[in-house]
Amino acid sequence: MKRLTLMTSGVALFAASMAMANDDLMAQMDNASQWAIQTGDYSNQRYSELDMINKDNVGDLQVAWTFSTGVLRGHEGSPLVVGDTMFVHTPFPNIVYALDLNEQGKIKWRYEPKQDPNVIPVMCCDTVNRGVAYADGKIFLHQADTKVVALDAETGEVLWEAMNGDASKGETNTATVLPVKDKVIVGISGGEFGVRGHVTAYNMETGEQEWRAYSMGPDSDILMDPENTTHLGKPVGADSGTNTWEGDQWMIGGGTTWGWYSYDPEADLIYYGTGNPSTWNPAQRPGDNRWSMTIMARDPDDGMAKWVYQMTPHDEWDFDGVNEMILTDQEMDGEMRKLLTHFDRNGLAYTLDRITGELLVAEKYDPAVNWTTGVDMDPESETYGRPAVVAEYSTEQNGEDVNSTGICPAALGTKDQQPASFSPKTGLFYVPTNHVCMDYEPFRVSYTAGQPYVGATLAMYPAPDSHGGMGNFIAWDNLAGEIKWSIPEQFSVWSGALATAGDVVFYGTLEGYLKAVDSETGDELYKFKTPSGIIGNVMTYEHDGKQYIGILSGVGGWAGIGLAAGLTNPNDGLGAVGGYSALSDYTALGGQLTVFALPD
């Protein structure tokens, strides 16, 4: 009995320590002086309460200091600031630097993983990485080769490692991770190689795998309860992850999970999206292909899905559904609702009840979107929640080896992974967008593990009859489902946005400009050209009583793959090289952190 008591006490202490670790992370996020998580907070709002830099003085910003990362590929994500330390990451080979903010950015430690460079050609759209995460005194890195590494935040010592996938099969990683409670939530990339997507939870202390939820497959694999997991308010039913696939196609079905994750501590649910089904040739995979292209709400403790919503059944255009889920509490029709807003690659912006999964709004956030006339919003309809596909732009109806032209948006979407922000002061979302269309020709392809499994040739170009550019930065009302204002840009806006209590919104451009605009009007207040194109996410922090703005520049990503990888064939980069060929006239490769502040 005494031994049992001791064991029970030990378990209780371990559980308590994990709860404290989670409480510690939440406290770090609540401290506006820091930037403790890539998304700003668990809600993915990317909003800062700091207001020392505001719309009246932001025009006086100056460069305070810079740091070269030493890597010349696409720099996505952002630094973290926890206490007096800034943590900076790079694209492959995924170096991590800890910089001492008290010593003018002196390098406290660096972690340089040794990865097989053979992983590079398996990475779809540049060797990007969206950053490290912090929790429980640890820095968590998910490397390109899918190794998850926990580092001591003070020393850089490796505390544990876990392999999350197999690069020889096309499984890679580009995303950050999400620490929740005593777990680290991790996704996977590789939909263009026939990877079956999954989300995995690792124990934060030991690195042991706690659970894994696949995007498609048997109920036991996808962690769904046929009676209690719902889709648009109705039980998903048995075998929902296999019965809309032909044969065993689901085993190489895509639905990868390389986007952003959010968490509601009160509801105790994590939210994320799944990517496109494999292959890009829709004729080879009849059916709805569940649960690709799906918003998922899961219990972080055991991975069980509470509700799901498939946005683009039987995706015919590579419209990955992995973009961020932004959580807000807003009044709608006179009632406070716990909402989830998602800007999908397919060009539709969705607002849902994040507790029940009820679909509330689904509207185009770029008027150029033409593959659908809209989503059926009648709960009594047989096609409730489904987009109505326009036959002219249906790559399946037009058939294999037929070039479907003028499809808007292009496969890289009206917005790719570049995260939007939300200001509780204005109630608006600030969204970096791509204003790009495409021609799409599907062809038959066979599957070989570790080889591309795409099955389509693409060409991309600016939306016709537009402002002439390839991007817009917009303010969006998620309750009305409408654009409030829009700023045209010459190239896609591939940078993550930041909204602040100073009534300023920041974003970057592919030419390399950091821009600041008025959160109410969109009027430009400041711009500065950094050494390379910006595909990183703007962040802010306070140190020694002074507010700073930080941004990684280093052109690349899907839009900049031509520059980043030295590609010249217009069809390379899955069609992006030709679409963005003019980008080389405005910027060049680089890898630099630029930090801004007001003059003393």
C-alpha positions in Angstrom: 0.0 0.0 0.0 2.9 2.4 0.8 4.5 1.7 -2.6 1.2 2.4 -4.3 0.9 5.7 -2.4 4.4 6.7 -3.5 3.7 5.8 -7.1 0.5 7.7 -7.1 2.2 10.7 -5.6 4.9 10.6 -8.2 2.3 10.5 -11.0 0.5 13.4 -9.4 3.7 15.4 -9.1 4.6 14.7 -12.8 1.1 15.8 -13.9 1.4 18.9 -11.8 4.7 19.8 -13.3 3.3 19.4 -16.8 0.4 21.6 -15.9 2.8 24.2 -14.5 4.8 24.0 -17.7 1.7 24.7 -19.7 0.8 27.5 -17.3 4.3 28.9 -17.7 3.9 29.0 -21.5 0.6 30.7 -21.2 2.1 33.3 -18.8 4.9 33.9 -21.3 2.3 34.4 -24.1 0.3 36.8 -21.9 3.3 39.0 -21.4 3.2 41.5 -24.3 6.9 42.3 -23.9 7.7 38.9 -25.3 6.9 36.9 -28.5 6.8 33.4 -27.0 5.0 31.5 -29.8 5.1 31.8 -33.6 1.5 32.8 -33.8 1.5 35.4 -31.1 -0.8 33.4 -28.9 -2.8 30.1 -28.8 -5.6 31.9 -30.7 -3.4 32.7 -33.7 -4.5 36.3 -33.6 -0.9 37.7 -34.1 -1.9 40.8 -32.1 0.3 42.7 -29.7 -0.9 44.9 -26.8 2.3 47.0 -27.2 1.5 50.5 -28.3 4.7 52.5 -27.9 5.0 52.3 -31.7 1.7 53.7 -33.0 0.2 55.3 -36.1 1.4 58.7 -35.0 5.1 57.9 -34.7 5.6 54.7 -36.8 6.9 56.9 -39.6 10.0 57.6 -37.5 11.1 53.9 -37.3 14.8 53.2 -37.8 16.9 50.1 -38.1 18.1 49.3 -34.6 20.2 46.2 -35.4 20.6 43.3 -37.8 21.7 39.7 -37.8 22.8 37.5 -40.7 21.5 33.9 -40.6 24.2 32.7 -43.0 21.6 30.8 -45.1 20.4 31.8 -48.6 16.9 30.2 -49.0 13.4 31.2 -48.1 13.1 32.5 -44.5 9.5 31.9 -43.2 8.3 32.2 -39.6 9.7 34.6 -37.1 12.1 34.9 -34.1 10.8 34.2 -30.6 11.6 36.4 -27.6 11.5 34.8 -24.1 12.9 36.8 -21.3 16.1 38.4 -22.5 16.8 35.9 -25.2 15.8 35.9 -28.9 15.7 32.6 -30.7 16.3 32.7 -34.5 15.9 29.8 -36.9 17.0 29.3 -40.5 15.8 27.3 -43.5 17.6 24.0 -44.2 19.9 23.0 -42.5 17.6 24.5 -39.7 20.3 26.2 -37.6 18.9 27.7 -34.3 20.6 30.7 -32.7 20.0 32.0 -29.2 20.8 35.7 -29.0 21.4 37.7 -25.8 19.4 40.9 -26.0 21.4 42.3 -23.1 24.6 41.9 -25.0 23.7 43.5 -28.4 22.5 40.2 -29.8 25.6 38.2 -28.8 25.2 34.5 -29.7 24.6 32.5 -26.5 24.5 29.2 -28.3 23.8 27.7 -31.7 22.4 24.3 -32.7 23.5 23.1 -36.1 21.8 19.8 -37.0 23.5 17.4 -39.4 20.9 16.5 -42.0 21.2 14.5 -45.2 21.0 17.0 -48.1 19.1 14.4 -50.0 16.0 15.7 -48.2 16.2 19.0 -50.2 14.9 17.7 -53.5 12.0 15.9 -51.7 10.8 19.3 -50.3 8.0 20.5 -52.5 8.3 24.3 -52.4 11.7 25.5 -51.1 13.6 24.4 -47.9 11.6 26.8 -45.6 10.9 26.3 -41.9 8.3 28.2 -40.0 10.2 28.4 -36.7 10.9 27.0 -33.3 8.5 26.8 -30.3 9.1 27.3 -26.6 7.7 25.6 -23.5 8.9 24.3 -20.2 12.4 25.8 -20.5 12.8 24.0 -23.9 13.1 25.0 -27.5 11.4 22.6 -29.9 12.5 22.3 -33.5 11.0 20.2 -36.2 13.7 19.7 -38.8 13.3 19.3 -42.6 14.1 15.5 -42.2 11.2 15.2 -39.7 13.4 14.9 -36.6 11.7 16.6 -33.7 14.4 18.0 -31.3 14.0 19.4 -27.8 16.8 21.8 -26.8 17.6 23.3 -23.4 16.6 26.9 -23.8 19.5 28.1 -21.7 22.3 26.0 -23.1 21.2 24.5 -26.5 21.8 21.0 -25.2 19.8 18.3 -27.0 17.4 16.8 -24.4 15.6 14.4 -26.7 15.0 13.5 -30.4 12.2 11.7 -32.2 11.9 10.8 -35.9 8.4 11.8 -37.0 8.6 10.5 -40.6 10.7 9.0 -43.4 12.2 11.3 -46.0 12.9 8.4 -48.3 9.1 8.1 -48.7 8.7 11.8 -49.3 7.9 12.7 -45.7 9.4 16.1 -44.8 8.7 19.1 -42.6 8.4 22.8 -43.0 6.1 23.7 -40.1 6.6 24.8 -36.5 5.1 22.7 -33.6 2.5 23.6 -31.0 3.2 22.9 -27.3 0.0 22.1 -25.5 -0.2 20.9 -21.9 2.4 18.1 -21.6 2.6 17.4 -25.3 4.1 18.8 -28.5 1.8 18.7 -31.5 3.5 18.0 -34.8 2.4 17.7 -38.4 4.0 16.4 -41.6 4.6 17.5 -45.2 4.8 15.6 -48.5 1.4 15.6 -50.2 3.1 15.8 -53.6 4.8 12.5 -52.8 1.7 10.5 -51.9 2.3 10.8 -48.2 -0.7 10.0 -45.9 -1.0 13.1 -43.7 -1.1 12.8 -39.9 -0.8 14.8 -36.7 1.3 13.4 -33.8 1.6 14.2 -30.1 5.0 13.7 -28.4 5.5 13.8 -24.6 7.1 17.2 -23.9 9.4 15.7 -21.2 10.5 12.4 -22.8 9.9 12.7 -26.5 7.8 9.5 -26.5 4.9 9.3 -29.0 1.5 9.7 -27.2 -0.9 9.5 -30.2 -1.1 9.8 -33.9 -4.2 10.8 -35.9 -4.1 10.2 -39.7 -6.1 12.4 -42.1 -7.7 9.4 -43.9 -8.0 5.7 -43.1 -9.9 3.4 -40.7 -11.6 5.0 -37.7 -8.9 3.7 -35.4 -6.3 5.5 -37.5 -8.0 8.8 -37.9 -9.2 8.8 -34.3 -12.8 9.5 -35.0 -15.9 8.2 -33.1 -18.5 7.4 -35.8 -21.3 8.4 -33.5 -19.9 11.4 -31.6 -17.5 13.1 -34.1 -19.6 15.4 -36.2 -19.5 16.9 -39.7 -21.8 19.9 -40.0 -23.7 18.8 -37.0 -24.2 15.1 -38.0 -22.2 12.1 -36.9 -19.5 11.2 -39.5 -20.6 7.5 -39.4 -18.4 4.4 -39.7 -15.5 4.2 -42.1 -15.7 7.9 -43.0 -12.0 8.0 -43.7 -12.1 5.2 -46.3 -15.6 5.0 -47.9 -15.1 8.1 -50.1 -11.9 6.6 -51.6 -11.6 4.0 -54.3 -9.9 0.9 -53.0 -6.8 1.5 -51.0 -6.0 4.9 -52.6 -6.4 6.4 -49.1 -3.1 4.9 -48.2 -1.3 7.4 -50.4 -4.0 10.0 -50.0 -2.2 13.2 -49.1 -4.0 15.4 -46.6 -0.8 16.5 -45.0 -0.7 18.8 -42.0 2.1 21.4 -42.6 0.2 24.5 -41.6 -0.5 26.4 -38.4 -2.2 25.0 -35.2 -4.3 26.8 -32.6 -5.7 25.8 -29.2 -8.6 26.9 -27.1 -7.7 26.1 -23.4 -11.3 26.6 -22.2 -12.8 24.2 -24.8 -9.6 22.1 -24.6 -9.5 21.6 -28.4 -6.7 22.0 -30.9 -7.6 23.2 -34.5 -5.8 22.7 -37.8 -6.4 22.0 -41.4 -5.5 19.1 -43.8 -4.0 19.5 -47.2 -4.8 18.4 -50.8 -5.5 14.8 -51.7 -3.0 12.9 -53.7 -2.6 12.9 -56.7 -3.3 16.3 -58.3 -5.1 14.4 -61.1 -8.7 14.1 -59.8 -9.6 11.3 -62.2 -7.4 8.9 -60.4 -9.2 9.3 -57.0 -13.0 9.3 -57.4 -15.1 10.4 -54.4 -14.9 13.1 -51.7 -11.5 12.0 -50.5 -12.2 12.5 -46.8 -10.6 13.8 -44.7 -8.4 15.8 -47.0 -9.2 19.6 -47.2 -10.7 19.5 -43.8 -10.8 21.7 -40.6 -10.2 19.4 -37.6 -11.0 20.0 -33.9 -9.3 17.5 -31.7 -8.8 16.7 -28.0 -5.1 17.3 -27.3 -5.0 14.5 -24.6 -6.0 11.6 -26.8 -6.3 13.1 -30.3 -10.0 12.2 -30.7 -11.8 14.4 -33.2 -14.8 16.3 -31.8 -15.9 17.8 -35.2 -14.6 18.2 -38.7 -15.6 20.2 -41.8 -14.5 19.3 -45.3 -14.2 22.6 -47.3 -13.3 21.3 -50.8 -14.6 17.7 -51.3 -12.6 16.0 -54.1 -10.2 18.9 -54.5 -9.4 19.3 -58.2 -7.0 22.3 -57.9 -4.5 21.6 -55.1 -6.3 23.9 -52.7 -4.5 22.8 -49.5 -6.6 23.5 -46.4 -3.7 24.0 -44.0 -3.9 27.8 -43.4 -4.3 29.0 -39.8 -7.4 28.9 -37.7 -7.9 32.2 -35.9 -9.9 32.0 -32.7 -12.0 35.0 -31.6 -14.9 35.7 -29.2 -17.3 38.1 -31.1 -20.9 39.1 -31.0 -22.9 37.8 -33.9 -26.6 38.5 -34.3 -26.8 39.8 -30.8 -25.1 36.7 -29.2 -21.5 36.2 -28.1 -20.0 33.4 -30.1 -16.8 31.5 -29.9 -15.6 31.7 -33.5 -13.0 30.2 -35.7 -12.1 32.1 -38.9 -10.1 30.5 -41.7 -8.8 31.9 -45.0 -8.5 28.9 -47.2 -6.4 28.5 -50.3 -9.6 27.9 -52.3 -10.4 31.6 -52.0 -13.2 31.3 -49.5 -13.1 32.7 -46.0 -15.0 30.7 -43.4 -16.4 31.6 -40.0 -17.5 28.7 -37.8 -18.6 28.1 -34.3 -15.4 26.5 -32.9 -17.2 24.5 -30.2 -19.8 22.9 -32.5 -18.4 23.2 -35.9 -21.5 25.0 -37.2 -20.8 26.8 -40.5 -21.8 30.5 -40.2 -20.1 32.4 -43.1 -18.4 31.3 -46.3 -17.6 34.1 -48.7 -14.9 34.8 -51.4 -12.2 37.1 -50.1 -10.9 37.8 -53.6 -13.6 38.8 -56.2 -11.5 37.1 -58.9 -12.3 33.6 -57.5 -14.2 31.8 -60.2 -14.0 28.0 -59.8 -17.1 28.2 -57.5 -20.2 30.3 -57.4 -20.3 29.8 -53.6 -21.1 27.5 -50.7 -24.6 26.1 -50.1 -25.5 27.6 -46.7 -28.9 25.9 -46.4 -28.7 23.3 -43.5 -31.7 21.4 -45.0 -30.0 21.0 -48.4 -28.4 17.8 -49.6 -25.4 19.8 -50.6 -25.2 21.9 -47.4 -21.6 23.1 -46.8 -20.4 22.2 -50.3 -19.0 24.6 -52.9 -20.8 24.7 -56.2 -18.2 23.9 -58.9 -18.3 25.9 -62.2 -18.0 23.3 -65.0 -15.7 25.5 -67.1 -13.0 25.4 -64.4 -13.5 21.8 -63.3 -10.2 20.0 -64.1 -12.1 16.6 -63.7 -15.0 17.5 -65.9 -12.7 18.8 -68.5 -10.7 15.6 -68.3 -7.2 14.3 -68.3 -4.6 15.8 -70.7 -6.9 18.8 -71.2 -5.6 22.2 -70.2 -8.2 24.0 -68.1 -7.4 27.7 -68.4 -8.2 30.8 -66.4 -8.8 29.1 -63.1 -8.8 31.6 -60.1 -7.1 31.3 -57.7 -4.0 29.4 -58.7 -2.9 26.3 -56.8 -0.9 28.5 -54.3 -4.3 29.9 -53.3 -5.8 33.2 -52.6 -3.7 32.9 -49.5 -1.0 30.3 -48.7 0.6 29.7 -45.3 1.4 33.4 -44.7 -0.7 34.1 -41.6 -3.3 36.8 -41.2 -3.8 38.8 -38.0 -6.8 40.1 -36.0 -7.2 43.3 -34.1 -9.8 43.2 -31.2 -9.8 47.0 -31.4 -11.1 47.1 -34.9 -12.7 43.6 -35.1 -11.0 43.2 -38.5 -8.7 40.6 -39.9 -5.6 41.6 -41.9 -4.9 39.2 -44.7 -1.9 38.9 -47.0 -3.2 37.5 -50.3 -2.2 36.2 -53.7 -4.1 37.6 -56.7 -3.1 34.8 -59.1 -4.8 32.5 -61.6 -3.6 29.4 -63.5 -3.9 26.9 -66.3 -4.1 23.3 -65.1 -3.6 20.2 -67.1 -3.9 16.9 -65.2 -2.3 13.7 -66.4 -2.1 10.1 -65.3 0.8 9.3 -62.9 1.9 6.2 -61.1 3.0 6.0 -57.4 6.5 5.1 -56.4 7.6 5.8 -52.8 9.8 8.8 -52.6 9.1 10.0 -56.1 6.9 13.0 -57.1 3.2 12.0 -57.3 1.8 15.2 -58.7 0.0 14.4 -62.0 -0.6 17.9 -63.3 1.2 20.7 -65.2 0.5 24.3 -64.1 1.1 27.8 -65.4 0.4 30.8 -63.2 -0.1 34.5 -63.9 -1.8 37.6 -62.4 -5.6 37.7 -62.3 -6.9 39.3 -65.6 -8.6 42.7 -65.5 -7.2 43.5 -62.1 -5.0 46.2 -60.7 -2.1 44.5 -62.6 -0.4 43.1 -59.6 -0.2 39.6 -58.1 -1.2 40.4 -54.5 -3.4 42.4 -52.2 -3.3 43.2 -48.5 -6.8 43.3 -47.3 -8.9 44.0 -44.2 -11.7 41.5 -43.8 -15.0 41.5 -41.7 -15.5 37.9 -40.7 -19.1 38.4 -39.6 -20.3 40.1 -42.7 -18.0 38.2 -45.0 -16.7 41.2 -46.9 -13.6 43.2 -47.7 -13.3 46.6 -45.8 -10.3 47.9 -47.7 -7.6 46.5 -50.0 -4.1 47.5 -50.9 -2.8 46.2 -54.3 0.8 44.9 -54.4 2.9 44.1 -57.5 3.7 40.6 -56.2 1.8 38.2 -53.8 2.0 39.3 -50.2 3.8 36.3 -48.8 4.6 37.7 -45.4 2.6 37.1 -42.1 0.8 40.2 -40.7 1.0 41.8 -37.3 -1.6 44.0 -35.7 -0.9 46.1 -32.6 -2.6 48.2 -30.0 -0.9 51.2 -31.6 -3.5 51.0 -34.4 -0.8 49.8 -36.8 -0.7 46.7 -39.0 2.7 45.5 -40.4 3.5 43.2 -43.3 6.3 42.5 -45.8 6.5 42.3 -49.5 8.3 40.0 -51.9 10.4 42.9 -53.1 11.7 43.2 -49.5 9.7 46.1 -48.1 8.5 46.2 -44.5 5.3 48.2 -44.5 3.1 49.8 -41.8 -0.5 50.8 -42.4 -3.3 52.3 -40.5 -5.5 49.5 -39.1 -8.7 51.5 -39.7 -8.0 52.9 -43.2 -5.2 51.0 -44.7 -3.3 54.2 -45.3 0.5 53.6 -45.7 2.4 55.0 -42.7 5.9 53.7 -43.3 8.0 51.4 -45.5 11.7 50.3 -45.5 13.4 48.0 -48.0 15.3 45.1 -46.4 18.1 43.3 -48.1 16.0 40.5 -49.6 12.3 39.6 -50.3 10.2 39.1 -47.2 8.3 35.8 -46.7 8.8 35.9 -42.9 6.2 37.0 -40.3 6.4 40.3 -38.5 6.8 40.1 -34.7 7.2 42.6 -31.9 8.7 42.7 -28.4 9.8 45.1 -25.7 13.2 45.2 -24.1 14.5 47.7 -21.5 11.4 49.7 -21.9 11.6 50.0 -25.7 9.4 48.4 -28.3 11.0 46.7 -31.3 9.6 45.3 -34.6 11.5 42.2 -36.1 11.3 40.6 -39.5 13.2 37.9 -41.3 14.0 38.6 -44.9 15.2 36.1 -47.4 13.3 35.5 -50.6 12.0 32.0 -51.4 9.0 29.8 -50.6 6.7 28.7 -53.4 6.4 32.2 -54.8 10.1 32.7 -54.8 11.3 29.2 -55.6 12.8 30.3 -58.9 15.2 32.6 -57.2 15.8 30.4 -54.2 16.6 27.3 -56.1 18.0 28.9 -59.3 15.1 27.5 -61.5 14.4 29.0 -64.9 11.9 26.7 -66.7 8.5 28.5 -66.4 6.8 25.2 -65.5 9.2 24.4 -62.7 8.2 25.0 -59.1 4.8 23.5 -59.9 4.2 26.5 -62.2 5.4 29.3 -60.0 8.7 30.0 -61.7 7.1 31.5 -64.8 4.5 33.4 -62.7 7.1 35.2 -60.6 9.9 35.5 -63.2 9.9 39.3 -62.8 10.8 39.0 -59.1 14.5 38.7 -59.9 14.4 42.3 -61.1 13.6 43.6 -57.6 15.4 41.4 -55.1 18.1 38.8 -54.6 18.9 36.0 -52.2 19.6 36.8 -48.6 19.1 35.7 -45.0 18.8 38.5 -42.5 16.9 39.5 -39.4 16.2 43.3 -39.3 15.0 44.8 -36.0 13.4 48.3 -36.0 12.8 50.8 -33.2 11.9 54.4 -32.7 14.9 56.8 -32.2 15.9 57.5 -28.6 
